[in-house]
C-alpha cells in the first residue's frame, strides 16, 4: 500500500470528542448528560484528562507518531523521535496535531486536510526540529533535557 490510513482514535477519545462536538453545536440535552461544558475533558490536553482518557490519548499518539514517520519522514532527522514521550514540547503538541488530523479525516470537504498539511503539520515539524536542535534524539539516541539543571536551579532560587 502506498499510503496508510490515519489511525482512528480509541473509543474513549471518540466519546470525549463527540461530547465536545455536541457542546459546540449547542446540543444541550447531550451536553447536560455529561455535565458542565467547562468540565468536559479535552483530548488535546491529556494532562488534564482522567486516567482512562489520558491513557487512550497517549496510546493513540504512539499510533499517530508511527503514521507520521511512515507517511511524512523521508530522512531520519525528520522523524518524530521514538523518545517523544520524554519531550514535553512534543508530548504537548502531538495530541493537538492528532485531533486536528482526525477532524480533517472526518470532514465533508478537503479544506481541513489542506490546512493540516499546509499549516498544522509543517509548523509542528519546524517547532520540533528547532526545540530538539542538534540533540542525539534526532538520530535515535535519547538525550536528557539539556536545560534540566538550570530549571532545577531556577526552582531552587524561586521564592515560594
Secondary structure, 3 states (H helix, E strand, C coil): CCCCCCCCCCHHHHHHHHHHHHHHHCCHHHHHHHCCHHHCCCCCCHHHCCHHHHHHHHHHHHHHHHHHHHHCCCCHHHCCCCCHHHCHHHHHHHHHHHHHHHHHHCCCCCHHHHHHHHHHHHHHHHHHHHHHCCCHHHHCCCCCCCCHHHHHHHHHHCCC
